[in-house]
């Protein structure tokens, strides 16, 4: 494996794990807001419910994202945003079914891992993957693709954080509909309703119109504004350190 691609695998995993752990409480609040539930944890640990599963899955997810993006930009002449879209879609497709179990625990803190996975038993992996894959593809296309279009790659940590924070605005706007569908899909799992993506999206639109696909957007923006710009800035700093 090429050295740059190999470094992307290792350092992307480390950066992603740090960014994820720091923003897990915001993610729990966001998902409950998206489906209209009031998040009232009875203990501080509930802010990190499902975190063990989340952090162990975020490591291979970020490895897929940064490795795929690095490989494509080094070996193909595709547009940077297309590289980011493909990389995000791949990591989201992997992560969708896994993080559904975590999301169920965030929405119902009484659930354990065993109960969560039992609820996912016999569900369609395709239906569970599509919302997360679409969300990550749209966001990563803007974040990593947009960053690659910045001429100077010798930026400081704070400069990288600033650029990534700017890219977070269009990135979250594009990925919000898929993220809301994913949250609603998890609510349907708890209610034992069909989780077909089209059916879920249709219900959101019928009940709330287009604005329903941006429900909880402020929390999505804050969550992603901390997690992913921070992750990218750490990643770029580590790549510079070990190059």
C-alpha beads as a LAMMPS data file, in Angstrom:
LAMMPS data file: protein, C-alpha beads

243 atoms
242 bonds

1 atom types
1 bond types

-500.0 500.0 xlo xhi
-500.0 500.0 ylo yhi
-500.0 500.0 zlo zhi

Masses

1 110.0

Atoms # bond

1 1 1 0.000 0.000 0.000
2 1 1 1.244 3.501 -0.837
3 1 1 2.675 5.323 2.205
4 1 1 0.247 8.249 1.914
5 1 1 -2.750 5.927 1.660
6 1 1 -1.468 3.850 4.588
7 1 1 -1.010 6.964 6.726
8 1 1 -4.512 8.097 5.805
9 1 1 -5.881 4.817 7.134
10 1 1 -4.141 5.034 10.514
11 1 1 -4.315 8.775 11.125
12 1 1 -7.872 9.074 9.840
13 1 1 -8.961 6.447 12.363
14 1 1 -7.250 8.248 15.255
15 1 1 -8.650 11.650 14.240
16 1 1 -12.158 10.279 13.784
17 1 1 -12.192 8.577 17.187
18 1 1 -11.154 11.783 18.966
19 1 1 -13.730 13.900 17.134
20 1 1 -16.491 11.353 17.746
21 1 1 -15.984 10.996 21.487
22 1 1 -15.932 14.772 21.961
23 1 1 -19.330 15.245 20.271
24 1 1 -21.297 12.141 21.269
25 1 1 -23.592 14.003 23.730
26 1 1 -24.562 16.470 20.995
27 1 1 -25.418 13.568 18.699
28 1 1 -27.786 12.050 21.277
29 1 1 -29.607 15.379 21.731
30 1 1 -29.777 15.973 17.956
31 1 1 -31.410 12.652 17.099
32 1 1 -34.136 13.077 19.698
33 1 1 -34.891 16.613 18.490
34 1 1 -35.133 15.366 14.901
35 1 1 -38.002 13.042 15.788
36 1 1 -39.686 15.475 18.182
37 1 1 -38.686 13.757 21.429
38 1 1 -37.480 15.542 24.547
39 1 1 -34.141 14.145 25.631
40 1 1 -34.187 13.756 29.427
41 1 1 -31.292 11.543 30.527
42 1 1 -31.519 10.427 34.137
43 1 1 -27.739 10.155 34.423
44 1 1 -24.718 11.798 32.790
45 1 1 -23.670 8.449 31.292
46 1 1 -26.828 8.465 29.154
47 1 1 -25.287 11.233 27.050
48 1 1 -22.773 8.602 25.960
49 1 1 -25.266 5.741 25.538
50 1 1 -24.121 3.413 22.770
51 1 1 -20.718 5.070 22.770
52 1 1 -18.720 1.852 23.005
53 1 1 -20.333 0.557 19.830
54 1 1 -20.024 3.978 18.231
55 1 1 -16.336 4.496 18.851
56 1 1 -15.419 0.946 17.798
57 1 1 -17.311 1.454 14.538
58 1 1 -16.096 5.011 13.893
59 1 1 -12.501 3.793 13.669
60 1 1 -13.029 1.526 10.612
61 1 1 -15.500 4.079 9.216
62 1 1 -12.927 6.871 9.221
63 1 1 -10.319 4.452 7.913
64 1 1 -12.605 3.759 4.929
65 1 1 -13.352 7.459 4.401
66 1 1 -9.805 8.797 4.464
67 1 1 -8.256 5.759 2.751
68 1 1 -10.754 5.817 -0.134
69 1 1 -10.427 9.577 -0.566
70 1 1 -6.630 9.415 -0.474
71 1 1 -6.522 6.501 -2.920
72 1 1 -8.864 8.182 -5.404
73 1 1 -7.077 11.522 -5.353
74 1 1 -3.701 9.831 -5.821
75 1 1 -4.646 7.322 -8.528
76 1 1 -7.486 8.951 -10.474
77 1 1 -8.194 12.342 -11.996
78 1 1 -11.740 12.621 -10.698
79 1 1 -13.052 15.914 -9.329
80 1 1 -12.189 16.238 -5.600
81 1 1 -15.883 16.436 -4.696
82 1 1 -16.612 13.191 -6.549
83 1 1 -13.769 11.543 -4.622
84 1 1 -15.286 12.805 -1.390
85 1 1 -18.765 11.643 -2.396
86 1 1 -17.563 8.099 -3.135
87 1 1 -15.476 7.934 0.053
88 1 1 -18.407 9.165 2.162
89 1 1 -20.864 6.782 0.530
90 1 1 -18.600 3.808 1.226
91 1 1 -18.068 4.633 4.883
92 1 1 -21.755 5.456 5.389
93 1 1 -22.894 2.206 3.794
94 1 1 -20.658 0.332 6.216
95 1 1 -21.746 2.358 9.238
96 1 1 -25.507 2.596 8.688
97 1 1 -26.626 -0.743 10.122
98 1 1 -24.054 -0.623 12.920
99 1 1 -24.960 2.828 14.223
100 1 1 -28.674 2.068 14.015
101 1 1 -28.166 0.021 17.206
102 1 1 -26.496 2.990 18.877
103 1 1 -29.262 5.350 17.742
104 1 1 -31.918 3.088 19.230
105 1 1 -30.182 3.341 22.599
106 1 1 -29.932 7.118 22.305
107 1 1 -33.686 7.314 21.746
108 1 1 -34.526 4.779 24.441
109 1 1 -31.831 4.748 27.129
110 1 1 -33.362 1.618 28.698
111 1 1 -32.171 -0.499 25.780
112 1 1 -28.932 -2.460 25.928
113 1 1 -26.845 -3.747 23.023
114 1 1 -28.557 -7.122 22.963
115 1 1 -32.048 -5.621 22.778
116 1 1 -30.953 -3.125 20.132
117 1 1 -29.497 -5.768 17.848
118 1 1 -32.544 -7.969 18.345
119 1 1 -34.683 -5.116 17.019
120 1 1 -32.444 -4.946 13.944
121 1 1 -32.660 -8.688 13.347
122 1 1 -34.122 -9.502 9.921
123 1 1 -34.249 -5.815 8.936
124 1 1 -33.019 -4.920 5.453
125 1 1 -29.337 -3.944 5.507
126 1 1 -29.964 -1.968 2.330
127 1 1 -32.705 0.133 3.915
128 1 1 -30.558 0.724 7.013
129 1 1 -27.527 1.719 4.939
130 1 1 -29.023 4.153 2.418
131 1 1 -29.764 7.156 4.710
132 1 1 -26.331 7.084 6.363
133 1 1 -24.534 6.441 3.057
134 1 1 -26.356 9.379 1.421
135 1 1 -25.743 11.658 4.405
136 1 1 -22.032 10.895 4.573
137 1 1 -21.597 11.082 0.803
138 1 1 -23.108 14.574 0.591
139 1 1 -21.224 15.884 3.598
140 1 1 -17.858 14.341 2.706
141 1 1 -18.104 15.582 -0.878
142 1 1 -18.279 19.132 0.451
143 1 1 -15.846 18.796 3.370
144 1 1 -13.014 16.746 1.867
145 1 1 -13.717 17.727 -1.735
146 1 1 -13.949 21.405 -0.873
147 1 1 -10.815 21.254 1.258
148 1 1 -8.823 19.677 -1.576
149 1 1 -9.671 22.713 -3.719
150 1 1 -7.916 25.076 -1.302
151 1 1 -4.576 25.936 -3.003
152 1 1 -2.287 26.096 0.065
153 1 1 -1.996 22.731 1.842
154 1 1 0.513 24.003 4.464
155 1 1 -2.119 25.561 6.672
156 1 1 -1.895 25.642 10.444
157 1 1 -4.279 23.660 12.654
158 1 1 -6.435 26.758 13.264
159 1 1 -6.509 27.639 9.558
160 1 1 -7.642 24.110 8.694
161 1 1 -10.269 24.339 11.431
162 1 1 -11.484 27.645 9.970
163 1 1 -11.745 26.361 6.379
164 1 1 -13.486 23.171 7.473
165 1 1 -15.914 25.186 9.599
166 1 1 -16.874 27.267 6.558
167 1 1 -17.412 24.108 4.498
168 1 1 -19.580 22.740 7.307
169 1 1 -22.380 25.172 6.362
170 1 1 -23.166 23.837 2.850
171 1 1 -22.214 20.324 3.964
172 1 1 -24.824 20.156 6.721
173 1 1 -27.501 21.768 4.554
174 1 1 -27.011 19.071 1.911
175 1 1 -26.927 16.132 4.310
176 1 1 -29.709 17.199 6.710
177 1 1 -32.600 15.504 4.810
178 1 1 -30.837 12.124 4.844
179 1 1 -29.936 12.552 8.520
180 1 1 -33.545 13.306 9.483
181 1 1 -34.744 10.279 7.496
182 1 1 -32.221 8.140 9.388
183 1 1 -33.460 9.422 12.766
184 1 1 -37.105 8.877 11.778
185 1 1 -36.260 5.412 10.524
186 1 1 -34.853 4.556 13.959
187 1 1 -37.999 5.880 15.614
188 1 1 -40.024 3.587 13.344
189 1 1 -37.862 0.669 14.473
190 1 1 -38.795 1.415 18.082
191 1 1 -42.459 1.597 17.071
192 1 1 -42.184 -1.615 14.999
193 1 1 -43.206 0.201 11.816
194 1 1 -41.839 -0.462 8.285
195 1 1 -38.493 1.286 7.752
196 1 1 -38.563 1.566 3.947
197 1 1 -36.659 4.780 3.173
198 1 1 -39.237 6.040 0.686
199 1 1 -42.082 5.392 3.140
200 1 1 -40.225 7.204 5.929
201 1 1 -39.394 10.203 3.712
202 1 1 -42.994 10.392 2.495
203 1 1 -44.346 10.453 6.066
204 1 1 -41.954 13.262 7.030
205 1 1 -43.076 15.311 4.028
206 1 1 -46.803 14.678 4.595
207 1 1 -46.613 15.619 8.268
208 1 1 -44.176 18.551 8.131
209 1 1 -43.501 19.499 4.517
210 1 1 -40.007 20.296 3.271
211 1 1 -39.095 21.953 6.558
212 1 1 -39.392 18.546 8.231
213 1 1 -36.179 17.460 6.506
214 1 1 -34.311 20.192 8.377
215 1 1 -35.778 19.526 11.804
216 1 1 -33.082 19.760 14.458
217 1 1 -30.754 21.449 11.961
218 1 1 -29.139 23.813 14.515
219 1 1 -28.022 20.843 16.608
220 1 1 -26.854 18.967 13.496
221 1 1 -24.835 22.027 12.507
222 1 1 -23.273 22.425 15.954
223 1 1 -22.547 18.702 16.247
224 1 1 -20.893 18.486 12.833
225 1 1 -19.220 21.898 13.202
226 1 1 -17.328 20.551 16.197
227 1 1 -16.794 16.943 15.117
228 1 1 -15.737 17.010 11.496
229 1 1 -13.767 20.264 11.192
230 1 1 -11.960 19.191 14.370
231 1 1 -11.368 15.719 12.892
232 1 1 -10.085 17.137 9.590
233 1 1 -7.803 19.634 11.329
234 1 1 -6.330 16.868 13.526
235 1 1 -5.912 14.624 10.482
236 1 1 -4.082 17.266 8.457
237 1 1 -1.829 18.108 11.399
238 1 1 -0.939 14.433 11.908
239 1 1 -0.312 13.919 8.195
240 1 1 2.037 16.902 8.195
241 1 1 3.785 15.574 11.317
242 1 1 4.413 12.097 9.862
243 1 1 5.058 13.021 6.224

Bonds

1 1 1 2
2 1 2 3
3 1 3 4
4 1 4 5
5 1 5 6
6 1 6 7
7 1 7 8
8 1 8 9
9 1 9 10
10 1 10 11
11 1 11 12
12 1 12 13
13 1 13 14
14 1 14 15
15 1 15 16
16 1 16 17
17 1 17 18
18 1 18 19
19 1 19 20
20 1 20 21
21 1 21 22
22 1 22 23
23 1 23 24
24 1 24 25
25 1 25 26
26 1 26 27
27 1 27 28
28 1 28 29
29 1 29 30
30 1 30 31
31 1 31 32
32 1 32 33
33 1 33 34
34 1 34 35
35 1 35 36
36 1 36 37
37 1 37 38
38 1 38 39
39 1 39 40
40 1 40 41
41 1 41 42
42 1 42 43
43 1 43 44
44 1 44 45
45 1 45 46
46 1 46 47
47 1 47 48
48 1 48 49
49 1 49 50
50 1 50 51
51 1 51 52
52 1 52 53
53 1 53 54
54 1 54 55
55 1 55 56
56 1 56 57
57 1 57 58
58 1 58 59
59 1 59 60
60 1 60 61
61 1 61 62
62 1 62 63
63 1 63 64
64 1 64 65
65 1 65 66
66 1 66 67
67 1 67 68
68 1 68 69
69 1 69 70
70 1 70 71
71 1 71 72
72 1 72 73
73 1 73 74
74 1 74 75
75 1 75 76
76 1 76 77
77 1 77 78
78 1 78 79
79 1 79 80
80 1 80 81
81 1 81 82
82 1 82 83
83 1 83 84
84 1 84 85
85 1 85 86
86 1 86 87
87 1 87 88
88 1 88 89
89 1 89 90
90 1 90 91
91 1 91 92
92 1 92 93
93 1 93 94
94 1 94 95
95 1 95 96
96 1 96 97
97 1 97 98
98 1 98 99
99 1 99 100
100 1 100 101
101 1 101 102
102 1 102 103
103 1 103 104
104 1 104 105
105 1 105 106
106 1 106 107
107 1 107 108
108 1 108 109
109 1 109 110
110 1 110 111
111 1 111 112
112 1 112 113
113 1 113 114
114 1 114 115
115 1 115 116
116 1 116 117
117 1 117 118
118 1 118 119
119 1 119 120
120 1 120 121
121 1 121 122
122 1 122 123
123 1 123 124
124 1 124 125
125 1 125 126
126 1 126 127
127 1 127 128
128 1 128 129
129 1 129 130
130 1 130 131
131 1 131 132
132 1 132 133
133 1 133 134
134 1 134 135
135 1 135 136
136 1 136 137
137 1 137 138
138 1 138 139
139 1 139 140
140 1 140 141
141 1 141 142
142 1 142 143
143 1 143 144
144 1 144 145
145 1 145 146
146 1 146 147
147 1 147 148
148 1 148 149
149 1 149 150
150 1 150 151
151 1 151 152
152 1 152 153
153 1 153 154
154 1 154 155
155 1 155 156
156 1 156 157
157 1 157 158
158 1 158 159
159 1 159 160
160 1 160 161
161 1 161 162
162 1 162 163
163 1 163 164
164 1 164 165
165 1 165 166
166 1 166 167
167 1 167 168
168 1 168 169
169 1 169 170
170 1 170 171
171 1 171 172
172 1 172 173
173 1 173 174
174 1 174 175
175 1 175 176
176 1 176 177
177 1 177 178
178 1 178 179
179 1 179 180
180 1 180 181
181 1 181 182
182 1 182 183
183 1 183 184
184 1 184 185
185 1 185 186
186 1 186 187
187 1 187 188
188 1 188 189
189 1 189 190
190 1 190 191
191 1 191 192
192 1 192 193
193 1 193 194
194 1 194 195
195 1 195 196
196 1 196 197
197 1 197 198
198 1 198 199
199 1 199 200
200 1 200 201
201 1 201 202
202 1 202 203
203 1 203 204
204 1 204 205
205 1 205 206
206 1 206 207
207 1 207 208
208 1 208 209
209 1 209 210
210 1 210 211
211 1 211 212
212 1 212 213
213 1 213 214
214 1 214 215
215 1 215 216
216 1 216 217
217 1 217 218
218 1 218 219
219 1 219 220
220 1 220 221
221 1 221 222
222 1 222 223
223 1 223 224
224 1 224 225
225 1 225 226
226 1 226 227
227 1 227 228
228 1 228 229
229 1 229 230
230 1 230 231
231 1 231 232
232 1 232 233
233 1 233 234
234 1 234 235
235 1 235 236
236 1 236 237
237 1 237 238
238 1 238 239
239 1 239 240
240 1 240 241
241 1 241 242
242 1 242 243
